Amino acid sequence: MSQHAHAAALSFEYPTVDDARLVERSVRVEVDQLDDDRSTAGVRRTDSRVAVDIEADDLVALRAGLNSWLRYVSVAERVAGCESTRLS
């Protein structure tokens, strides 16, 4: 990710590694679709934890990115039938 003025990190813990892998693979496809001049995002998984890092030039773009990624993760969880514990 490039350097932007504002950043936020979301972290989700799942009951199993398989649940985390399924959610990560489901939302990762959106990374390049949403990146623009004002914001970028990255998705990574470590064991049963999925993290989404968002950077933006301004707070409006950061808020929009947060809302989008929270929605993507929520939809992926509902479709997969799993729930996370949101860590941050």
C-alpha positions in Angstrom: 0.0 0.0 0.0 1.1 3.5 -0.6 1.5 6.2 2.0 -1.7 8.2 2.7 -2.4 10.7 5.5 -4.9 8.5 7.4 -5.0 4.8 8.2 -7.2 2.3 10.0 -6.9 -1.4 10.7 -9.7 -3.9 11.2 -9.0 -7.3 12.7 -11.4 -10.3 12.9 -10.9 -13.5 14.9 -12.7 -16.7 13.7 -13.4 -19.9 15.5 -11.4 -21.9 12.9 -8.6 -21.4 10.4 -11.0 -22.6 7.7 -13.6 -19.9 8.5 -10.9 -17.3 8.4 -9.5 -18.6 5.1 -13.0 -18.6 3.5 -13.7 -15.0 4.6 -10.2 -13.8 3.5 -10.5 -15.4 0.1 -14.0 -14.0 -0.3 -13.1 -10.3 0.4 -9.5 -10.3 -1.1 -11.0 -10.1 -4.6 -12.2 -6.6 -3.8 -8.8 -5.2 -3.0 -7.9 -4.0 -6.5 -11.5 -3.2 -7.3 -11.8 -0.4 -4.7 -8.3 1.1 -4.8 -8.3 4.6 -6.2 -6.3 7.8 -6.0 -7.7 8.6 -2.5 -7.5 5.2 -0.8 -6.1 1.7 -0.8 -6.7 -1.4 1.2 -5.0 -4.7 1.9 -6.2 -8.0 3.3 -4.1 -10.6 5.1 -4.7 -13.7 7.2 -2.7 -15.2 10.0 -4.1 -18.5 11.2 -7.7 -17.7 12.3 -7.3 -13.9 12.2 -8.2 -11.8 9.2 -6.9 -8.2 9.0 -7.9 -5.4 6.7 -5.7 -2.3 6.5 -7.1 0.8 4.9 -5.2 4.0 4.0 -6.8 7.2 2.7 -5.8 10.7 1.8 -8.7 12.3 3.8 -11.2 11.3 6.5 -14.2 11.1 4.1 -12.4 8.5 2.0 -11.2 6.6 5.1 -14.8 6.4 6.4 -16.1 5.2 3.1 -13.4 2.6 3.0 -14.1 1.4 6.5 -17.9 1.2 5.7 -17.2 -0.8 2.5 -14.8 -3.3 4.1 -17.0 -3.8 7.1 -19.9 -4.6 4.8 -17.8 -7.0 2.6 -16.6 -8.9 5.7 -20.2 -9.0 7.1 -21.6 -10.4 3.8 -18.8 -13.0 3.5 -19.5 -14.1 7.1 -23.2 -14.4 6.4 -22.7 -16.4 3.2 -20.1 -18.7 4.9 -22.3 -19.1 8.0 -19.6 -18.0 10.4 -19.1 -15.2 12.9 -16.1 -13.4 14.0 -15.0 -11.6 17.1 -14.1 -8.1 15.9 -10.8 -7.3 17.6 -10.5 -3.7 16.3 
